[in-house]
Amino acid sequence: MIHKFSVAPMMDRTDRHCRYFHRKLTQRSLLYTEMLHCNAIVRGDKNNLLKYSPKEQPLAIQMGGSDPILLSEASEISEEFGFSEINLNIGCPSDKVQKGKFGAVLMKEPELVARCIKAMKNSTSLPVTVKCRIGVDEMEENRHLDEFIEVVHQSGCETFIVHARKAWLQGLSPKDNREIPPLNYKRVYKLKEKFPQLNVVINGGITSIDDSLEHLKYVDGVMIGRKAYDDPFILTEVDNRIYDEEKTFVSLDKILVSLLPYIKSEIGNGTKITHITKHLMGLFKGLNGAKDMRKHLVSIDNDLDPLNNFEFFLSKYVA
Ligand SMILES: Cc1cc2nc3c(=O)[nH]c(=O)nc-3n(C[C@H](O)[C@H](O)[C@H](O)COP(=O)(O)O)c2cc1C
């Protein structure tokens, strides 16, 4: 299935509370977990790590790793947990990830990635997809990227999400690696031209639905990360403008009030309210009094009566 729009996996951001909130804004977008290492999925506390609300679906799990056996076991577990897609991270450039031999450094090892995908596909009937860059370091963007895609495609991967900039593996922080290497959207379009049978999803620096629609003239899907998190109202346009669904009226108060039952039930289960409300800050972007609203939300703490306090917040700021 082709997902024309998705919200990018982001560590420390797209946790289950964030995704539940995003799902209130868009029914159709594909959502992703943060990257989870296959070892943690296989050997860790699965029930806690992989917990999510069925309302978050369609939901893809993103994994890191380069051990075909562990990845295959993790894929089997992910299918049991009901995820709708399994994505392998070949784009993260952090030092820690490089040392663990996964993420972007694997762009230099297409055969190993192909073995991983093959093993994963053998243990699940779910789509197994790859998120990568247009290259790393000195990799020549044309020939090497095509070779990488060709080899990995032959192992059964049909969908490639491509962050349209290289990762520089030495000397740049992960944050800089999302900003400094130049964006090259045309390279991603060219990939789709060369491999028309593949689903190619473009990612990196996309900040509006207008721009997303423009990209969709050349590729199959668009993935947005930071803009969706920092200014989540953008997601309220997706179902209507990208998927041609009927326009629905969404407002700040409607969104916040619709989260109340979730917040109530999560608090009942011991979740700290700030673990949920921290993801809502972007909703107030550009509003008069945004600073006060954020300050108020941050101050709501589990030790006081958090639910009452949140309801007070609603009555004070949203009619
Ligand atoms: C805080 C943060 C955490 C991220 N964590 C992940 C991750 O876990 N897996 C991944 O593939 N990409 C991760 N990324 C990269 C994003 O998925 C995306 O590729 C990148 O931000 C470029 O898209 P954007 O310009 O729309 O944000 C992260 C990005 C940010 C800002």
The ligand as an SDF file (V2000), in Angstrom:
LIG
                    3D

 31 33  0  0  0  0  0  0  0  0999 V2000
   14.7160   14.9340   17.1720 C   0  0  0  0  0  0  0  0  0  0  0  0
   14.8370   14.0830   15.9420 C   0  0  0  0  0  0  0  0  0  0  0  0
   14.9590   12.7110   16.0880 C   0  0  0  0  0  0  0  0  0  0  0  0
   15.0570   11.8840   14.9660 C   0  0  0  0  0  0  0  0  0  0  0  0
   15.0630   10.5190   15.1190 N   0  0  0  0  0  0  0  0  0  0  0  0
   15.0210    9.7220   14.0270 C   0  0  0  0  0  0  0  0  0  0  0  0
   14.8390    8.3110   14.1410 C   0  0  0  0  0  0  0  0  0  0  0  0
   14.6590    7.7540   15.2320 O   0  0  0  0  0  0  0  0  0  0  0  0
   14.8410    7.5850   12.9830 N   0  0  0  0  0  0  0  0  0  0  0  0
   15.0130    8.1550   11.7490 C   0  0  0  0  0  0  0  0  0  0  0  0
   14.9960    7.4650   10.7380 O   0  0  0  0  0  0  0  0  0  0  0  0
   15.1540    9.4820   11.6230 N   0  0  0  0  0  0  0  0  0  0  0  0
   15.1410   10.2600   12.7170 C   0  0  0  0  0  0  0  0  0  0  0  0
   15.2030   11.6200   12.5600 N   0  0  0  0  0  0  0  0  0  0  0  0
   15.2710   12.1830   11.2010 C   0  0  0  0  0  0  0  0  0  0  0  0
   13.8600   12.4380   10.6610 C   0  0  0  0  0  0  0  0  0  0  0  0
   13.1350   11.2430   10.5510 O   0  0  0  0  0  0  0  0  0  0  0  0
   13.9310   13.1080    9.2780 C   0  0  0  0  0  0  0  0  0  0  0  0
   14.5750   12.2440    8.3820 O   0  0  0  0  0  0  0  0  0  0  0  0
   14.7070   14.4230    9.3020 C   0  0  0  0  0  0  0  0  0  0  0  0
   14.3390   15.2190   10.4110 O   0  0  0  0  0  0  0  0  0  0  0  0
   14.4760   15.2140    8.0200 C   0  0  0  0  0  0  0  0  0  0  0  0
   13.1090   15.4920    7.8370 O   0  0  0  0  0  0  0  0  0  0  0  0
   12.4470   16.9200    8.2350 P   0  0  0  0  0  0  0  0  0  0  0  0
   13.2890   17.9660    7.5740 O   0  0  0  0  0  0  0  0  0  0  0  0
   11.0590   16.8580    7.6970 O   0  0  0  0  0  0  0  0  0  0  0  0
   12.5170   17.0190    9.7210 O   0  0  0  0  0  0  0  0  0  0  0  0
   15.1000   12.4620   13.6690 C   0  0  0  0  0  0  0  0  0  0  0  0
   14.9700   13.8380   13.5350 C   0  0  0  0  0  0  0  0  0  0  0  0
   14.8330   14.6500   14.6580 C   0  0  0  0  0  0  0  0  0  0  0  0
   14.6680   16.1390   14.4790 C   0  0  0  0  0  0  0  0  0  0  0  0
  1  2  1  0
  2  3  1  0
  2 30  2  0
  3  4  2  0
  4  5  1  0
  4 28  1  0
  5  6  2  0
  6  7  1  0
  6 13  1  0
  7  8  2  0
  7  9  1  0
  9 10  1  0
 10 11  2  0
 10 12  1  0
 12 13  2  0
 13 14  1  0
 14 15  1  0
 14 28  1  0
 15 16  1  0
 16 17  1  0
 16 18  1  0
 18 19  1  0
 18 20  1  0
 20 21  1  0
 20 22  1  0
 22 23  1  0
 23 24  1  0
 24 25  2  0
 24 26  1  0
 24 27  1  0
 28 29  2  0
 29 30  1  0
 30 31  1  0
M  END
$$$$
